[in-house]
Amino acid sequence: MKLTKVIRLEILKPANDDWKTVGSRLREMQRATAQALNHCIRKYYLEAAPKVEELKRRNEKITAKAVKGKQSNTAELGSMFGSVFNSYVYGTIDNIARQRWNTDWFDVMVRGEKSLPSYRRDCPIFVRARGVNLREKVADEFINRSIDIKLQPKTNNIIPTDNFILSNRSFDESRTAIWNRLRSGEYKLGTIQLLYHKRKKKWFVNLSYSFEAESVKELDPNVRVGADLGLAVPVCLAVNNGYGRAYLKEEGESIQSFRRQIERRRNALRRNERGILERRSGHGRKHKIETIEKLRELENNFRRTANHRLSRAVVNFALKHRAGVIVMENLEGFKEEHAEDKFLSSWTYFELQTMIKQKADEVGIYVETVEPKYTSQRCSKCGHIEKANRNGRQFKCCSCGQTFDADYNAARNIATIDIAKIIKETKISEDDNAAANQPQS
Ligand SMILES: [Zn+2]
């Protein structure tokens, strides 16, 4: 299913800093857009009116198909507004007018319940996506994001470009993610509008974008995917409504071999460190620092790419199972539970979780976290909790004898509804039993 959504970004100023000229041009465009829309709408009604009257007179069924106009108004718009906006928006304006006719005509023309729709002067300015360019550059540690828009009519066969600098206030986590996806082409830019907010006295740009998503409606809130994060297998997934599972393993192998590579190169650099310090060679030292920075960047890029792939795979797995919820371990507890793994830097997992959350949000999957304590010691079949249940990758329940892959067992626990409560109750009843079994003194 294709989803279309919109983000609204605040315009800080035109890049040429000339608000006076650009602002008055934008206001003129607003007025012209309203006039153009009203003109086209009126034409559609005028064209339909005699057909509606005729059908009424003959007492026949009045359908959109029978009365709909066939003409296009783009040529007329060209002669009327050619000096205000670029020809590429005529089609857009005509389409919007036609859509408006489609939704309103029956109420207006047959029922007489509505008056002819009309746009006022503060209406949005429509921009065609082609020729729109999303720019980003880093200057003095600030990210400068701007957007190129072609609004003005051609002069000497060239369409002039306006560049608007966007306010960084607009860029919270989710808008930044969408912006980046639009820039990378992962999301496709749709219609664009410029709007003036009267109360805030500011201009905004609405970017609509589309992407492929599974049907959100079909997700079942009772189907939960548990995600167990680890080292050998970065992510193991299980569902609570059957035996569906996935080991996102290859990613782990490539992450680890890449890490080993980086580690070797870093150690080699460290071995040279003493010599460089003794020689006090400024050049050598600078070179070394640059190389360590470079290694760090390589590692960061690699990790980010791997986390993008992993998070995509997690969300796809959830969609495949129509799961309405993804459950992950709460990272505070996670650090304790996995303290023995020296490679496990919690921030890598923090990044992975953030990406899973973002991608899940986009398709309407809810994300929950659970305290990971005991999730790897509990038998997901009978509920028995004991440290001896788990032995490395193997899980064998000391109570019911069931064997599992340890990661899968943990993921199944994580996917269980109310797992925190269940574990707490199990521990309390175990403690009670232990107390009851104490010999009386
Ligand atoms: Zn068991």
Boltz pocket constraint, residues with backbone or C-beta under 6 A from the ligand:
constraints:
  - pocket:
      binder: B
      contacts: [[A, 379], [A, 380], [A, 381], [A, 382], [A, 383], [A, 384], [A, 397], [A, 398], [A, 399], [A, 400], [A, 401], [A, 402]]
      max_distance: 6.0
